[in-house]
């Protein structure tokens, strides 16, 4: 089937329909599979397909046509068409670069849809989340454990249904014990368990890892995330106006909040056909790269720390401070810039800021280059990071990871290259895609080092070649029930947003998929076969991003006892600190 594809339909883009070849291919190989076809932009299309054809259509687009699964999510569209819906958005990276979203309608009474995870493992977290948040049942899903909802959440309450709950509601917990079953796929009961987290010294954020070990060797690993789900999507859909959500998305992450804000802004701009001025696009591009600078310097510093090279850690953080000064110079804030509006940016770059910014970039480039030479010449660095935490190519292809993680495993996946013509000003700035072949921690470090130099070049170019003109498009019409994708290449990889406009200038649906969400499912494969001592280094090489925790384990060091304290008890303790409920 694949060999005949090019012969059966043209690979030349049709006017205003980049990626129409994929739709034509689906129509050819799977007649009558497509129920509806709707274009959001010239390179974004959503096809609604019959449930019976979903798996085969997805398999053809994903494996035969160079698709990568960007995000899987649900939507409660009963008020629009009487159904729930499940969407699978694919970044098509074959000969034609575009986006194809495959949608299926889910019967409101049956509430079942066909799982694509057995065919495309990358869908596993998305389908588990749809099950949690909408109560829809993915038939054939191999892993039916909860993903987002905590163990004590009521079984029949699904937060993102339109009629489920108010965003301020906090249901009473159903249990005070952890019921999550960690999965040892390769080992047996003879393996000892080494727990890492939920709170661990190597991480500022909570994630519960279970390492199943034989001596010092990791046989298998499993992990539990989402110790706090902040409910941002529900908040955005019920309380906030669509412009305000741009400020909320700035707070998705403390490192790459601006990239989320740009990604969300792109969704509305694409859905409403808002043309962003060239100057605003270049300003966004510069700030996206400023975020990449301080994020990569942080991770390179932490990589030094994890192998015991703390002098390198401190020196890289010293250089990182200069990039934070650059952010403050250009935006007025070291983090959480608040720069984006739908249609552009709220602040311009003045000439004095640009000149000082260029000087800072040149200073950072010189110092960073010297530090890299020292790092790579340090004798024990290579022995600790070479050949450790390998992400094999076949695993990477199945799970659609993003960022330096995938580029270090030999895949040239970077939204700035693949979709550069529709991503801010990346089609106009010169830089080279960084990639390595070995897939280990060393390769990921080297990719980030190369990208620091690229980001410095882009920032300097953008500040020196800032186009003239306006920084904001105003006066566009807000139209309900329009939807589109938005995306950015964040430091950790591709961030993907999807928004559907609703009534009263509020969103009907907003889906935010951070880069690490796409990378977590591959971690267990990277940990297998390594030692316990390498686990923090391997986990850190993802440059992981968690959320904050809402429950803790209280330990009485005198009695040598511990107890898991639910949120309500912690909340009461904060109200009345004189009478502690934490009796063990």
Secondary structure, DSSP 8 states (H G I E B T S, - for coil): --TTHHHHS--S-BTTBTTHHHHHHHHHHSTT-EEEEEEEETTEEEEEE-GGGHHHHHHIIIIITTEEEEEEEEEEEHHHHSEEEEEEEEEEESSSEEEEEEEEEEETTT-EEE--TTT-GGGHHHHHHHHHHH--EEET-S--S-SSS-TTS-TT--TTSTTT--TT-----S-SS-------SS--TTSEEEEE-SS-TT-SS--EEEEEEETTEEEEEEEE--S----HHHHHHHT-BHHHHHHHHTTS-TTTHHHHHHHHHHHHHHHTT----HHHHHHHHHHHHHHHHHHHHHHHHHHHHHTT-HHHHHHHHHHHHHHHHHHHHHHS-SS----EETTEES----HHHHHHHHHHHHHHHHHHHHHHHHHHH-HHHHHHHTTSS---HHHHHHHT--THHHHTTT----HHHHTGGGSTTTTTS-------SS-SHHHHHHHHHHHHHHHHHHHHHHHHS---S-SB-------TT-EEEEEEEETTEEEEEEEEE-GGGBEEEEEEE-HHHHHHTTHHHHHTTSBGGGHHHHHHHTT------S-EEEEETTTTEEEEE-HHHHHHHHH-TTS-----
